[in-house]
Amino acid sequence: MPKPPFYSPIYLRDVKKYKQKHYDIEQVINIVRLICNGADSRELATYRDHILKGSYKGVHELHVSADVLLLYQVKEDCIIFLRLGSHDDLF
């Protein structure tokens, strides 16, 4: 069963910056749909989806492209999209 997305204010700001840099936002939209529709780990393996440790424990990191990362968290009732940006921007 699909889980509804929740977008953090920082994520929405990141998306705006991403669009201004003329990156392909459609790829991000498709990945968000996959995640919300319950894609399994094999489907997300293409994007090197993995769970982080340390201060980001429980947060998933997914590679939209070589240097563009998507951070999200899976909750029982929704998917929270936290950040979108380069490794340097996020960490």
GUDRENZA-305862 format. One line per field, with one value per residue (C-alpha): residue number from 1; residue in one letter; x, y, z. Coordinates in steps of 0.02 Angstrom, whole numbers. Layout:
N
i: [NUM_...]
aa: [a_...]
xx: [X_...]
yy: [Y_...]
zz: [Z_...]
***
This chain:
91
i: [1_2_3_4_5_6_7_8_9_10_11_12_13_14_15_16_17_18_19_20_21_22_23_24_25_26_27_28_29_30_31_32_33_34_35_36_37_38_39_40_41_42_43_44_45_46_47_48_49_50_51_52_53_54_55_56_57_58_59_60_61_62_63_64_65_66_67_68_69_70_71_72_73_74_75_76_77_78_79_80_81_82_83_84_85_86_87_88_89_90_91]
aa: [m_p_k_p_p_f_y_s_p_i_y_l_r_d_v_k_k_y_k_q_k_h_y_d_i_e_q_v_i_n_i_v_r_l_i_c_n_g_a_d_s_r_e_l_a_t_y_r_d_h_i_l_k_g_s_y_k_g_v_h_e_l_h_v_s_a_d_v_l_l_l_y_q_v_k_e_d_c_i_i_f_l_r_l_g_s_h_d_d_l_f]
xx: [0_72_128_95_247_288_412_517_535_722_686_568_702_829_710_693_883_896_773_864_1024_926_943_815_680_579_707_683_493_503_615_496_352_449_487_308_237_341_480_586_773_808_718_811_980_1008_1015_1127_994_1060_1026_1146_1226_1281_1186_1083_1033_877_887_902_1026_994_1100_993_1152_1339_1341_1156_1089_912_888_724_651_523_391_247_119_219_385_475_588_724_856_912_1084_1267_1368_1454_1285_1214_1360]
yy: [0_169_286_473_586_725_856_949_1137_1114_980_1099_1233_1106_1059_1242_1259_1097_1162_1329_1235_1157_979_850_862_724_596_652_645_468_412_490_395_232_257_306_158_38_-6_-148_-143_-221_-78_52_-36_59_217_142_162_126_169_290_270_387_551_506_335_270_393_325_399_373_431_523_548_541_690_718_633_614_589_516_426_287_302_186_301_408_441_599_678_772_840_844_902_864_772_937_1025_891_838]
zz: [0_-49_89_72_56_178_120_248_220_191_59_-32_-31_-96_-239_-286_-294_-392_-523_-535_-580_-726_-664_-721_-587_-674_-617_-436_-455_-524_-380_-253_-333_-326_-141_-96_-193_-90_-212_-145_-117_-289_-377_-275_-291_-454_-349_-214_-80_94_276_362_533_671_689_534_602_516_370_194_69_-115_-263_-392_-494_-463_-344_-304_-149_-83_104_166_314_312_448_485_404_281_194_249_118_212_93_-90_-144_-166_-35_11_30_145_254]
***
